[in-house]
Amino acid sequence: MIQYAEGTWGPNAYRMLFGGGLFNSYDQHPGIAVTRACITSTAAGAYQFLGSTWSSLQKDLKLPDFSPVSQDKATVELIRRKGALPDILSGRIADAIYKCRKVWASFPGAGYGQGERPVTDLLRFYVQAGGQLLTT
């Protein structure tokens, strides 16, 4: 769902640069600044990690590279740091989205001016991808 929100969903998700270009090596975060629609960003990978965010996570988690496995582990850590992991595990996905809204610019309420996706779209994609929502 994060990949869908960030516009990276697809076969090249883990190699995606901000703006849609691709990088070739998983050895390290590419650190390429891309300008698109007056926004410059070093975001890269399936979850669009900024270079500075990745450097911190890589050090903290002792990640060896920018591979898909490392990107997934770092994403889980970001979700955990926002206190949203229990929400995801319990199917409270809208609550998790709210808690993580300042991590991903495309989440509703992020406030970065980069095109936020409505929570209804994110939840619909989550369910279509096989996720289950908590029903009361």
Secondary structure, 3 states (H helix, E strand, C coil): CHHHHHCCCCCCHHHEECCCCECCCCCCCCCCCEEECCEEECCECCCCECHHHHHHHHHHHCCCCCCHHHHHHHHHHHHHHCCCHHHHHCCCHHHHHHHCCCCCCCCCCCCCCCCCCCHHHHHHHHHHCCCCCCCC
